[in-house]
Amino acid sequence: MKDGVKEFHLTAERIKRELAPGMVINAWGYNGQTPGPTIEAVEGDRVRLLVTNKLGEPTSVHWHGLFVPNGMDGVVGLTQKAIPPGETYVYEFTLKQHGTFIYHPHSDEMIQIAMGMEGFFIVPPQGS
């Protein structure tokens, strides 16, 4: 928590992942893993997500299925500019519904998602 807001940090970066003993792949992910870390906050919470881009190309994060303000939707060229390499973008919104969601890039998404950039966003209902 920071100033009454649940704060999360995601770093988009190239990673290595061992799928089975001795089977290591080159992938892209968040915070050194693919899928990225599961984010969990309760319906009604205000969240702040700081996304740092350590890839060699622009990226973004789309909060798939979540009701968010237009400028927080993460669709490059439509709702935001891409996050350039070395930069950090701050997404902030209030969670207006509960459920199980995913996050993924919406910048060169066919490559970035295929390389492993996705994660879960769990939002339990208020009072649960």
KACOR-V184197 format. One record per residue. N is the residue number from 1. SS is DSSP state (2 for helix, 1 for strand, 0 for the rest). PSI is psi in whole degrees, -180 to 180 (999 if undefined). NEAR is the number of other C-alpha atoms within 8 Angstrom. Layout:
N,SS,PSI,NEAR + N,SS,PSI,NEAR
//
This chain:
1,0,139,6 + 2,1,114,6 + 3,0,40,4 + 4,0,8,6 + 5,1,136,10 + 6,1,118,11 + 7,1,135,10 + 8,1,150,9 + 9,1,130,8 + 10,1,132,10 + 11,1,116,12 + 12,1,124,14 + 13,1,163,12 + 14,1,139,11 + 15,1,168,10 + 16,1,138,9 + 17,1,130,10 + 18,1,109,9 + 19,1,-33,7 + 20,1,162,6 + 21,0,120,6 + 22,0,-5,5 + 23,1,93,7 + 24,1,133,10 + 25,1,155,8 + 26,1,128,8 + 27,1,177,11 + 28,1,148,15 + 29,1,-160,18 + 30,1,134,15 + 31,0,37,10 + 32,0,14,10 + 33,1,158,11 + 34,0,128,14 + 35,0,163,11 + 36,0,174,13 + 37,0,145,10 + 38,0,128,8 + 39,1,134,9 + 40,1,127,8 + 41,0,155,10 + 42,0,146,11 + 43,0,131,12 + 44,0,-18,9 + 45,0,147,10 + 46,1,130,11 + 47,1,148,13 + 48,1,125,12 + 49,1,112,11 + 50,1,117,12 + 51,1,117,14 + 52,1,131,13 + 53,1,110,15 + 54,0,17,11 + 55,0,171,11 + 56,0,13,5 + 57,0,164,6 + 58,0,155,11 + 59,1,-178,14 + 60,0,178,14 + 61,0,129,12 + 62,1,131,12 + 63,1,85,12 + 64,1,117,8 + 65,0,-14,6 + 66,0,140,9 + 67,0,112,7 + 68,0,159,10 + 69,0,148,7 + 70,2,-44,6 + 71,2,-5,7 + 72,2,6,12 + 73,0,-16,12 + 74,0,15,13 + 75,0,106,13 + 76,1,135,11 + 77,0,-10,7 + 78,0,-52,6 + 79,0,-10,11 + 80,1,163,11 + 81,0,153,7 + 82,0,155,10 + 83,1,113,12 + 84,0,157,9 + 85,0,136,11 + 86,0,-5,8 + 87,0,163,9 + 88,1,138,9 + 89,1,141,8 + 90,1,119,8 + 91,1,136,9 + 92,1,130,9 + 93,1,166,10 + 94,1,135,9 + 95,0,117,15 + 96,0,-4,8 + 97,0,163,10 + 98,0,163,11 + 99,1,-173,8 + 100,1,124,8 + 101,1,176,12 + 102,1,162,11 + 103,1,149,12 + 104,1,165,14 + 105,0,156,16 + 106,0,48,12 + 107,0,115,11 + 108,0,44,8 + 109,2,-31,10 + 110,2,-37,6 + 111,2,-50,7 + 112,2,-42,12 + 113,2,-43,11 + 114,2,-30,8 + 115,0,-7,9 + 116,0,8,11 + 117,0,93,16 + 118,1,163,14 + 119,1,172,13 + 120,1,150,13 + 121,1,109,11 + 122,1,128,12 + 123,1,93,14 + 124,0,155,11 + 125,0,155,10 + 126,0,142,7 + 127,0,5,3 + 128,0,999,4
//
